[in-house]
Amino acid sequence: METKSNGLLKVTGILMIIGGGLGIILNLISVFGMGIVVESLNLAGGNAILWLLTLAAILSGIGSAISLIAGIMGVKNAAKPEKATVCIVFGFLTALLSILGNILTAVGGGSFGVIYVIIGLVLPVLYLIGAFQNKKRAIAA
């Protein structure tokens, strides 16, 4: 008998694939444009923090890649309760990188608000709920 697919894990996985893919594309564009921005700020007498921009680009790229991988794992393993642990690990990594991104934004002088943290965590938390539902099904089986 085939196990029923976890709809929540599958839907959030698809959304994470879309978000991760778009994030990778946008990150590549930002890396190429970063040199121009830094040079412009230096010419204008601004205080360009190259290391912060580089760190943001690296974290963004890693976050997008992990989100993409988590999405693929969620879709692939939505009907496999025995693979729930992999999805849980990637769900926590995605949530952690979302929080780190908000902290980096605040350190870089951007606005930091609880609402941004909550918005950034909605999808990873829903993904984790689906993964834990699968884990519960694996334990019950």
C-alpha positions in Angstrom: 0.0 0.0 0.0 1.4 3.4 -1.0 1.7 6.1 1.7 -0.3 9.2 1.1 1.7 12.3 0.3 1.9 15.0 2.9 0.3 18.0 1.1 1.7 20.7 3.4 5.2 19.4 3.0 4.8 19.2 -0.8 3.2 22.7 -1.2 5.8 24.4 1.0 8.5 22.4 -0.8 7.3 23.8 -4.2 7.2 27.3 -2.8 10.7 26.9 -1.4 12.0 25.6 -4.8 10.6 28.7 -6.5 12.0 31.0 -3.8 15.4 29.3 -3.7 15.7 29.4 -7.5 14.7 33.0 -7.7 17.0 33.8 -4.8 20.0 32.2 -6.6 19.3 34.2 -9.8 18.9 37.5 -7.8 22.0 36.7 -5.8 24.1 36.2 -8.9 22.8 39.6 -10.2 23.7 41.3 -6.9 27.2 39.8 -6.9 27.8 41.2 -10.3 26.4 44.6 -9.4 28.2 44.7 -6.0 31.5 45.9 -7.5 29.7 48.8 -9.2 27.9 49.8 -6.0 31.1 49.7 -3.9 33.0 51.8 -6.4 30.2 54.3 -6.6 30.0 54.6 -2.8 33.8 55.1 -2.6 33.8 57.8 -5.3 30.9 59.6 -3.5 32.9 59.6 -0.2 30.6 57.1 1.3 31.7 54.4 3.8 31.3 51.2 1.8 31.5 48.2 4.0 32.8 45.6 1.5 33.1 42.8 4.0 29.4 43.2 5.0 28.3 43.2 1.4 30.4 40.1 0.7 29.0 38.4 3.8 25.5 39.3 2.8 26.0 37.9 -0.7 27.5 34.6 0.6 24.7 34.1 3.2 22.1 34.9 0.6 23.6 32.4 -1.8 23.8 29.7 0.8 20.3 30.5 2.1 18.9 30.3 -1.4 20.7 27.0 -2.2 19.6 25.5 1.1 16.0 26.6 0.4 16.1 25.1 -3.0 17.5 21.8 -1.7 15.0 21.8 1.2 12.2 22.3 -1.3 13.4 19.5 -3.5 13.7 17.2 -0.5 10.2 18.2 0.7 8.6 17.4 -2.6 10.6 14.3 -3.2 10.0 12.9 0.3 6.4 14.1 1.0 5.2 10.5 0.7 8.1 9.0 2.5 7.7 9.4 6.3 11.0 7.5 6.9 12.8 10.5 5.2 11.3 13.1 7.6 14.5 13.7 9.5 16.3 15.0 6.4 13.4 17.5 5.8 13.5 18.6 9.5 17.2 19.3 9.3 16.8 21.4 6.1 13.8 23.1 7.6 15.8 24.2 10.6 18.7 25.4 8.5 16.3 27.5 6.3 14.8 29.0 9.4 18.2 29.7 11.0 19.4 31.4 7.8 16.3 33.5 7.7 17.0 34.8 11.2 20.6 35.4 10.3 19.6 37.4 7.3 17.4 39.6 9.4 20.3 40.2 11.9 22.7 41.0 9.1 20.1 43.5 7.7 20.0 45.2 11.1 23.8 45.3 11.4 24.1 46.8 7.9 21.8 49.6 8.9 18.6 48.3 7.5 15.3 48.3 9.4 14.8 45.4 11.8 11.4 44.5 13.0 9.7 41.5 14.5 7.3 41.5 11.5 10.2 40.9 9.1 11.3 38.0 11.2 7.8 36.5 11.3 7.3 36.9 7.6 10.7 35.3 6.9 9.8 32.3 9.1 6.3 31.6 7.9 7.3 29.2 5.1 10.1 27.4 7.0 7.8 26.9 10.0 5.0 25.5 7.7 7.6 23.3 6.0 8.7 22.1 9.5 5.2 21.3 10.5 4.8 19.2 7.4 8.1 17.4 8.1 7.1 16.7 11.7 3.7 15.4 10.5 5.7 12.9 8.3 7.9 12.0 11.2 4.9 11.3 13.3 3.5 9.0 10.6 6.9 7.2 10.5 6.7 6.6 14.2 3.1 5.4 14.0 3.9 3.0 11.2 
